[in-house]
Amino acid sequence: MNEIQFLLELQKTKKSYKWHVAGNKIRGVARNGKDKGELFDPVTAVTRYTGNGTYEVTQRGRKRAGRSAGLSTTLTNTVMNASDAKYNRGGSQVLRGRIKQILELK
């Protein structure tokens, strides 16, 4: 799965998760299923939405989720950095803007 495919899958999750920015981190709360009320980030949310399993929002859990969803290690790291606002310049910041635009966050 490449970046465009990931963003398209992420866009499909808008009804399944209540997305928000908390402490400068992009997070979503599941609205349905046995994980209702649990916290997810973009990588773990896409993995759960596509039926590839449920993972914790930890560094290890997100890397496992990325592998399970078919994301490259580089893309997984970039999405993790973007959703946590780790850097304020470069590719991860551009991706953060795209994620926020897709999820209609301010």
Contacts in CASP RR format, 6 or more apart in sequence:
PFRMAT RR
TARGET T0000
AUTHOR 0000-0000-0000
METHOD contacts of the structure
MODEL  1
MNEIQFLLELQKTKKSYKWHVAGNKIRGVARNGKDKGELFDPVTAVTRYT
GNGTYEVTQRGRKRAGRSAGLSTTLTNTVMNASDAKYNRGGSQVLRGRIK
QILELK
1 9 0 8 1.000
1 69 0 8 1.000
1 70 0 8 1.000
1 71 0 8 1.000
1 75 0 8 1.000
2 75 0 8 1.000
3 75 0 8 1.000
3 95 0 8 1.000
6 46 0 8 1.000
6 69 0 8 1.000
6 71 0 8 1.000
6 75 0 8 1.000
6 79 0 8 1.000
7 98 0 8 1.000
7 99 0 8 1.000
7 102 0 8 1.000
9 46 0 8 1.000
9 49 0 8 1.000
9 50 0 8 1.000
10 42 0 8 1.000
10 45 0 8 1.000
10 46 0 8 1.000
10 99 0 8 1.000
10 102 0 8 1.000
10 103 0 8 1.000
11 102 0 8 1.000
11 103 0 8 1.000
12 49 0 8 1.000
13 45 0 8 1.000
13 46 0 8 1.000
13 49 0 8 1.000
14 103 0 8 1.000
14 104 0 8 1.000
15 31 0 8 1.000
16 30 0 8 1.000
16 31 0 8 1.000
16 32 0 8 1.000
16 45 0 8 1.000
16 49 0 8 1.000
17 28 0 8 1.000
17 29 0 8 1.000
17 30 0 8 1.000
17 31 0 8 1.000
17 40 0 8 1.000
17 45 0 8 1.000
18 28 0 8 1.000
18 29 0 8 1.000
18 31 0 8 1.000
19 26 0 8 1.000
19 27 0 8 1.000
19 28 0 8 1.000
19 103 0 8 1.000
19 104 0 8 1.000
19 105 0 8 1.000
20 26 0 8 1.000
20 27 0 8 1.000
20 28 0 8 1.000
20 29 0 8 1.000
20 105 0 8 1.000
21 27 0 8 1.000
21 100 0 8 1.000
21 105 0 8 1.000
21 106 0 8 1.000
24 84 0 8 1.000
24 85 0 8 1.000
25 41 0 8 1.000
25 83 0 8 1.000
25 84 0 8 1.000
25 85 0 8 1.000
26 41 0 8 1.000
26 42 0 8 1.000
26 82 0 8 1.000
26 83 0 8 1.000
26 84 0 8 1.000
26 96 0 8 1.000
26 99 0 8 1.000
26 100 0 8 1.000
26 103 0 8 1.000
26 105 0 8 1.000
27 39 0 8 1.000
27 40 0 8 1.000
27 41 0 8 1.000
27 57 0 8 1.000
27 83 0 8 1.000
28 39 0 8 1.000
28 40 0 8 1.000
28 41 0 8 1.000
28 45 0 8 1.000
29 37 0 8 1.000
29 38 0 8 1.000
29 39 0 8 1.000
29 40 0 8 1.000
30 36 0 8 1.000
30 37 0 8 1.000
30 38 0 8 1.000
30 40 0 8 1.000
30 45 0 8 1.000
30 48 0 8 1.000
31 37 0 8 1.000
35 48 0 8 1.000
35 54 0 8 1.000
38 54 0 8 1.000
39 57 0 8 1.000
40 48 0 8 1.000
40 57 0 8 1.000
41 57 0 8 1.000
41 62 0 8 1.000
41 80 0 8 1.000
41 83 0 8 1.000
41 84 0 8 1.000
42 79 0 8 1.000
42 82 0 8 1.000
42 83 0 8 1.000
42 99 0 8 1.000
43 62 0 8 1.000
43 65 0 8 1.000
43 66 0 8 1.000
43 69 0 8 1.000
43 71 0 8 1.000
43 76 0 8 1.000
43 79 0 8 1.000
43 80 0 8 1.000
43 83 0 8 1.000
44 54 0 8 1.000
44 55 0 8 1.000
44 56 0 8 1.000
44 57 0 8 1.000
44 61 0 8 1.000
44 62 0 8 1.000
44 65 0 8 1.000
46 65 0 8 1.000
46 69 0 8 1.000
47 53 0 8 1.000
47 54 0 8 1.000
47 55 0 8 1.000
47 65 0 8 1.000
47 66 0 8 1.000
47 68 0 8 1.000
47 69 0 8 1.000
48 54 0 8 1.000
48 55 0 8 1.000
50 69 0 8 1.000
52 65 0 8 1.000
52 68 0 8 1.000
52 69 0 8 1.000
53 65 0 8 1.000
53 68 0 8 1.000
55 61 0 8 1.000
55 62 0 8 1.000
55 64 0 8 1.000
55 65 0 8 1.000
55 68 0 8 1.000
59 80 0 8 1.000
62 76 0 8 1.000
62 80 0 8 1.000
63 73 0 8 1.000
63 76 0 8 1.000
65 76 0 8 1.000
66 76 0 8 1.000
67 73 0 8 1.000
67 76 0 8 1.000
71 79 0 8 1.000
78 91 0 8 1.000
78 92 0 8 1.000
78 95 0 8 1.000
79 95 0 8 1.000
79 99 0 8 1.000
80 86 0 8 1.000
81 87 0 8 1.000
81 92 0 8 1.000
82 91 0 8 1.000
82 92 0 8 1.000
82 93 0 8 1.000
82 95 0 8 1.000
82 96 0 8 1.000
82 97 0 8 1.000
82 99 0 8 1.000
83 96 0 8 1.000
83 99 0 8 1.000
85 96 0 8 1.000
86 92 0 8 1.000
87 93 0 8 1.000
99 105 0 8 1.000
100 106 0 8 1.000
END
